[in-house]
Amino acid sequence: MDQPVIPFDLARMFIGDHPPLFYAEILVRTLLIYVYALLMIRWIGGRGVAQLSMVEFLLVIALGSAVGDAMFYPDVPILAAMAVITIVVLVNKILDRLIVRFDRAKDLIDGRPIMLVRDGTILHDGATQRDLGLAEIKAMLRLAGIENLGEVRAAYLEAGGGLSVFRRSEAAPGLSLLPPAHLINGGPEPDKALAMDGRTCCSQCGAGAEAPTRADPAPCPRCGSRDWQAPEWPEGAPRAEGSAKPME
């Protein structure tokens, strides 16, 4: 019969039931497994280290379990752990070759890029396919240095999770991404005009519409929001003569 566990038994918590010499074995195990795993990762090559795709993500999970268990569990043989590491790396290497040689395999394993923004408007369908909220997409655009959707010609979410942004040659009025409404220390936002030069835009996705749409108030055809505001010029963008006249 197992003895009952004594709460806050410091000897059990920090030392355990292992003899002191076992900690020397842990040192040897850790060094062997670490060096072997490092050699295997080096063998994978630059692609596996430069980006964390779906394949590399699974590789990290599998290696983490194989490497960690063999370092301090006395009943896990070192050769067994090395065999697991080798098999995982070999499978990853095979998938890498398939991804490089066959576009179909790349699409199935890594996925394909998806357009999130087109001509200054966030695409609701693209956001839904990747389970992204509009606030998340706006945050990603701000991280890419975008302060107004009018600057963006197209933005793609790459298969690896990065955001590729292509700017317009000439910026146009669009939904401002600054300051974010959820900013902790932003304070109350000033009242904004509802339309500019007869145009308004959805405050969620940036889709443009004629100003009377706001007075309806009709839902946005892109995202369904009923919150509209005037499009704003990106800072430093050239403006046409007589433009940027707000309508209250």
VOMARTI-46546 format. One record per residue (C-alpha): residue number from 1; residue in three letters; z, x, y. Coordinates in steps of 0.02 Angstrom, whole numbers, plus 32768, in hexadecimal, padded with zeros to 4 digits. Each point is the difference from the previous one (the first is absolute). Example, Ala and Ser with C-alpha at 12.3 -4.5 7.8 and 13.67 -1.06 7.14 Angstrom:
BEGIN
<1, 'ALA', <8186, 8267, 7F1F>>
<2, 'SER', <7FDF, 8045, 80AC>>
This chain:
BEGIN
<1, 'MET', <8000, 8000, 8000>>
<2, 'ASP', <7FCF, 8045, 80AA>>
<3, 'GLN', <808E, 8029, 8075>>
<4, 'PRO', <8008, 7F95, 809C>>
<5, 'VAL', <7FB7, 804C, 809E>>
<6, 'ILE', <8083, 8039, 807C>>
<7, 'PRO', <7FC8, 7FD5, 80B1>>
<8, 'PHE', <7FF3, 8093, 807A>>
<9, 'ASP', <8020, 8081, 7F78>>
<10, 'LEU', <7FC7, 8099, 8063>>
<11, 'ALA', <7FEA, 806C, 7F66>>
<12, 'ARG', <7F8C, 7F7E, 7FB2>>
<13, 'MET', <7FA4, 7FE1, 80A4>>
<14, 'PHE', <7FDA, 80B6, 802B>>
<15, 'ILE', <800A, 8062, 7F5C>>
<16, 'GLY', <7FE9, 7F84, 7F72>>
<17, 'ASP', <801F, 8024, 7F49>>
<18, 'HIS', <7F8A, 8094, 7FF3>>
<19, 'PRO', <8042, 80B0, 7FE2>>
<20, 'PRO', <7FF3, 8077, 8094>>
<21, 'LEU', <7F75, 8065, 7FAD>>
<22, 'PHE', <7F91, 7F65, 8005>>
<23, 'TYR', <7FE8, 8019, 80BB>>
<24, 'ALA', <7FAE, 80A7, 7FDA>>
<25, 'GLU', <7F8B, 7FA1, 7F8C>>
<26, 'ILE', <7FD9, 7F86, 808D>>
<27, 'LEU', <7FCF, 8094, 806D>>
<28, 'VAL', <7F89, 8042, 7F7B>>
<29, 'ARG', <7FB9, 7F52, 7FDF>>
<30, 'THR', <7FE3, 7FE1, 80B9>>
<31, 'LEU', <7FA7, 80A5, 801B>>
<32, 'LEU', <7F90, 7FED, 7F68>>
<33, 'ILE', <7FCF, 7F4B, 8023>>
<34, 'TYR', <7FE9, 801F, 80BB>>
<35, 'VAL', <7F90, 8097, 7FE8>>
<36, 'TYR', <7F9A, 7FA8, 7F79>>
<37, 'ALA', <7FEA, 7F63, 8069>>
<38, 'LEU', <7FCE, 806A, 8096>>
<39, 'LEU', <7F7B, 8059, 7F99>>
<40, 'MET', <7FBC, 7F59, 7FC3>>
<41, 'ILE', <7FF7, 7FB8, 80B0>>
<42, 'ARG', <7FA9, 809D, 803D>>
<43, 'TRP', <7F82, 7FE9, 7F74>>
<44, 'ILE', <7FDA, 7F4F, 803A>>
<45, 'GLY', <7FB5, 804A, 809F>>
<46, 'GLY', <7FF4, 7FD5, 80B8>>
<47, 'ARG', <7FCF, 7F4B, 7FEE>>
<48, 'GLY', <809F, 7FD1, 7FA4>>
<49, 'VAL', <806F, 8051, 8084>>
<50, 'ALA', <7F9F, 7FD5, 809E>>
<51, 'GLN', <800D, 7F43, 7FEF>>
<52, 'LEU', <806C, 7F85, 7FA4>>
<53, 'SER', <7F86, 7F85, 7FB2>>
<54, 'MET', <802C, 7F82, 7F79>>
<55, 'VAL', <7FE6, 8084, 7F78>>
<56, 'GLU', <806D, 8080, 8058>>
<57, 'PHE', <8086, 7F7E, 8020>>
<58, 'LEU', <800B, 7FDB, 7F46>>
<59, 'LEU', <7FFF, 80BB, 7FDE>>
<60, 'VAL', <8098, 8019, 806F>>
<61, 'ILE', <805F, 7F74, 7FA9>>
<62, 'ALA', <7FD8, 803F, 7F51>>
<63, 'LEU', <8025, 80B6, 8028>>
<64, 'GLY', <80A2, 7FD0, 8057>>
<65, 'SER', <8043, 7FB0, 7F63>>
<66, 'ALA', <7FC4, 8089, 7F89>>
<67, 'VAL', <803D, 808E, 806E>>
<68, 'GLY', <80A6, 7FB3, 8032>>
<69, 'ASP', <8039, 7FCB, 7F52>>
<70, 'ALA', <7FDF, 80A9, 7FB2>>
<71, 'MET', <8063, 805C, 8084>>
<72, 'PHE', <80AD, 7FBF, 7FD6>>
<73, 'TYR', <7FFA, 7F8F, 7F66>>
<74, 'PRO', <8036, 806C, 7F6C>>
<75, 'ASP', <7FA9, 7F8F, 7F80>>
<76, 'VAL', <7F54, 8014, 8053>>
<77, 'PRO', <7FA6, 8099, 7FB7>>
<78, 'ILE', <7FA8, 806E, 807E>>
<79, 'LEU', <7F60, 8008, 7F99>>
<80, 'ALA', <7FFA, 7F42, 7FF8>>
<81, 'ALA', <800D, 7FF7, 80BD>>
<82, 'MET', <7F77, 8083, 8012>>
<83, 'ALA', <7F92, 7F9B, 7F8C>>
<84, 'VAL', <8019, 7F64, 806A>>
<85, 'ILE', <7FD9, 8061, 80A0>>
<86, 'THR', <7F62, 8049, 7FB1>>
<87, 'ILE', <7FC1, 7F57, 7FC4>>
<88, 'VAL', <801F, 7FAE, 80A8>>
<89, 'VAL', <7FA6, 808B, 805D>>
<90, 'LEU', <7F6D, 7FFD, 7F85>>
<91, 'VAL', <7FEC, 7F43, 8016>>
<92, 'ASN', <8006, 8018, 80BD>>
<93, 'LYS', <7F7D, 808A, 7FF5>>
<94, 'ILE', <7F8D, 7F90, 7F9A>>
<95, 'LEU', <8013, 7F71, 807C>>
<96, 'ASP', <7FDD, 8079, 808F>>
<97, 'ARG', <7F5D, 8036, 7FAE>>
<98, 'LEU', <7FCD, 7F4A, 7FE6>>
<99, 'ILE', <8026, 7FD8, 80B6>>
<100, 'VAL', <7F98, 8093, 803E>>
<101, 'ARG', <7F6A, 7FDE, 7F8F>>
<102, 'PHE', <7FF7, 7F42, 7FFD>>
<103, 'ASP', <800E, 7F8E, 8097>>
<104, 'ARG', <8028, 7F6D, 7F8F>>
<105, 'ALA', <8095, 805C, 7FB7>>
<106, 'LYS', <803C, 802C, 80AF>>
<107, 'ASP', <7FF7, 7F4A, 8036>>
<108, 'LEU', <8060, 7FC7, 7F65>>
<109, 'ILE', <8087, 8086, 8009>>
<110, 'ASP', <8017, 8027, 80B8>>
<111, 'GLY', <7FBB, 7F60, 804D>>
<112, 'ARG', <7F89, 7FF0, 8093>>
<113, 'PRO', <8016, 8005, 80BC>>
<114, 'ILE', <800F, 7F5B, 8059>>
<115, 'MET', <7FD8, 7FD3, 80B5>>
<116, 'LEU', <8097, 7FC9, 8064>>
<117, 'VAL', <7FB8, 7FFA, 80B1>>
<118, 'ARG', <7F51, 7FD7, 803C>>
<119, 'ASP', <7FC9, 7FFC, 80B7>>
<120, 'GLY', <80B1, 7FF4, 8043>>
<121, 'THR', <803C, 7F77, 7F88>>
<122, 'ILE', <8077, 8014, 7F6D>>
<123, 'LEU', <7FB0, 7FB6, 7F65>>
<124, 'HIS', <807A, 7F88, 7FAF>>
<125, 'ASP', <7FA5, 8006, 7F58>>
<126, 'GLY', <800E, 80BD, 7FF8>>
<127, 'ALA', <80B8, 7FFB, 8029>>
<128, 'THR', <801E, 7F7D, 7F79>>
<129, 'GLN', <7FA6, 8064, 7F7A>>
<130, 'ARG', <8074, 8095, 801C>>
<131, 'ASP', <809D, 7F95, 801D>>
<132, 'LEU', <8012, 8040, 80B2>>
<133, 'GLY', <804A, 7FA0, 8091>>
<134, 'LEU', <7FAF, 8002, 80AB>>
<135, 'ALA', <8098, 805C, 8045>>
<136, 'GLU', <7FE8, 8089, 7F7D>>
<137, 'ILE', <7F49, 8015, 802E>>
<138, 'LYS', <802B, 800B, 80B9>>
<139, 'ALA', <8083, 8085, 7FD9>>
<140, 'MET', <7F80, 8064, 7F9D>>
<141, 'LEU', <7F86, 7FF6, 8093>>
<142, 'ARG', <8087, 803C, 8079>>
<143, 'LEU', <8022, 8093, 7F8D>>
<144, 'ALA', <7F46, 8027, 800C>>
<145, 'GLY', <800D, 8004, 80BE>>
<146, 'ILE', <7FB6, 7F53, 8022>>
<147, 'GLU', <8052, 7F9D, 808B>>
<148, 'ASN', <7F81, 7F73, 800F>>
<149, 'LEU', <7F93, 7FAB, 7F7E>>
<150, 'GLY', <7F71, 8007, 807D>>
<151, 'GLU', <7FF2, 80BA, 7FDA>>
<152, 'VAL', <7FDC, 7FE5, 7F47>>
<153, 'ARG', <7F51, 7FE9, 7FB8>>
<154, 'ALA', <803D, 8006, 7F4C>>
<155, 'ALA', <809B, 8032, 7F9E>>
<156, 'TYR', <8009, 8018, 7F45>>
<157, 'LEU', <8094, 800D, 7F8B>>
<158, 'GLU', <7FCE, 808A, 7F88>>
<159, 'ALA', <8024, 7FFA, 7F45>>
<160, 'GLY', <8086, 8085, 8016>>
<161, 'GLY', <805C, 7F99, 8083>>
<162, 'GLY', <7FC3, 805B, 809E>>
<163, 'LEU', <7FB4, 7FA5, 8094>>
<164, 'SER', <7F55, 8036, 8041>>
<165, 'VAL', <7FDF, 7FC6, 80B2>>
<166, 'PHE', <7F57, 8004, 8059>>
<167, 'ARG', <8006, 7FE4, 80BC>>
<168, 'ARG', <7F7F, 7FA7, 8069>>
<169, 'SER', <7F94, 806C, 806F>>
<170, 'GLU', <803A, 7F93, 8090>>
<171, 'ALA', <80A4, 7FA2, 7FF3>>
<172, 'ALA', <8004, 7F45, 8024>>
<173, 'PRO', <808C, 7F89, 802F>>
<174, 'GLY', <806A, 7FD5, 7F68>>
<175, 'LEU', <80AD, 7FDD, 7FBE>>
<176, 'SER', <807C, 8080, 803E>>
<177, 'LEU', <806C, 8051, 7F79>>
<178, 'LEU', <807D, 8041, 8081>>
<179, 'PRO', <808D, 7FE3, 800D>>
<180, 'PRO', <8024, 7FBB, 7F52>>
<181, 'ALA', <8059, 7F5A, 8005>>
<182, 'HIS', <8080, 803D, 7F81>>
<183, 'LEU', <8031, 809B, 8064>>
<184, 'ILE', <80BD, 800E, 7FFA>>
<185, 'ASN', <801A, 803F, 80B1>>
<186, 'GLY', <7F66, 7FAF, 804D>>
<187, 'GLY', <805C, 7F78, 805E>>
<188, 'PRO', <7FB0, 7F5A, 8031>>
<189, 'GLU', <7F43, 8007, 8009>>
<190, 'PRO', <7FB1, 7FCC, 80A7>>
<191, 'ASP', <7FA0, 7F5D, 8006>>
<192, 'LYS', <7F49, 801F, 7FDA>>
<193, 'ALA', <7F68, 7FA2, 803D>>
<194, 'LEU', <7FB3, 7F87, 7F86>>
<195, 'ALA', <7F4B, 8030, 8021>>
<196, 'MET', <7F95, 8083, 8056>>
<197, 'ASP', <7F51, 7FDF, 8042>>
<198, 'GLY', <7FF7, 7F5E, 7F9C>>
<199, 'ARG', <8032, 8058, 7F5E>>
<200, 'THR', <809F, 7FFE, 7F9B>>
<201, 'CYS', <8034, 8056, 7F5E>>
<202, 'CYS', <8073, 7FDB, 7F70>>
<203, 'SER', <80A5, 805B, 8018>>
<204, 'GLN', <800C, 801F, 7F44>>
<205, 'CYS', <7F55, 803F, 7FC7>>
<206, 'GLY', <7FA7, 801C, 80A6>>
<207, 'ALA', <7F6F, 7F88, 7FDE>>
<208, 'GLY', <7FAB, 7FCE, 80A2>>
<209, 'ALA', <7FD6, 7F4F, 8037>>
<210, 'GLU', <7FCF, 7F9C, 8098>>
<211, 'ALA', <8093, 7FDA, 8072>>
<212, 'PRO', <7FFD, 7F42, 7FE3>>
<213, 'THR', <802E, 8022, 7F4B>>
<214, 'ARG', <80AC, 8036, 803D>>
<215, 'ALA', <801B, 7F5F, 805F>>
<216, 'ASP', <7FE1, 7F99, 7F63>>
<217, 'PRO', <8066, 805C, 7FB2>>
<218, 'ALA', <7F8C, 8019, 7F6D>>
<219, 'PRO', <8030, 8073, 7F6F>>
<220, 'CYS', <7FAE, 80A9, 7FF5>>
<221, 'PRO', <7F6B, 7FF4, 7F88>>
<222, 'ARG', <802D, 80AB, 7FB9>>
<223, 'CYS', <80BB, 7FF9, 7FDE>>
<224, 'GLY', <8036, 7F4F, 802E>>
<225, 'SER', <8077, 8034, 808C>>
<226, 'ARG', <800E, 7F8E, 8099>>
<227, 'ASP', <8041, 808A, 8072>>
<228, 'TRP', <7F7D, 803D, 807D>>
<229, 'GLN', <8003, 8079, 8091>>
<230, 'ALA', <7F89, 8057, 8076>>
<231, 'PRO', <7FA4, 8098, 7FBE>>
<232, 'GLU', <8030, 80A2, 8058>>
<233, 'TRP', <7F9B, 8099, 802C>>
<234, 'PRO', <8031, 80A0, 7FA5>>
<235, 'GLU', <804B, 807F, 8075>>
<236, 'GLY', <7F7B, 8070, 804B>>
<237, 'ALA', <7F6D, 7F95, 7FC5>>
<238, 'PRO', <7F75, 7FE2, 8081>>
<239, 'ARG', <7FFB, 7F4E, 8041>>
<240, 'ALA', <7F6B, 7F9C, 803A>>
<241, 'GLU', <7FF7, 7FC8, 80B4>>
<242, 'GLY', <805D, 7F5F, 8020>>
<243, 'SER', <8053, 7FFF, 7F54>>
<244, 'ALA', <80B5, 7FF4, 7FCC>>
<245, 'LYS', <8029, 7F63, 8061>>
<246, 'PRO', <8096, 7FAA, 7FB1>>
<247, 'MET', <8009, 7F45, 7FEB>>
<248, 'GLU', <80AC, 7FB1, 7FFB>>
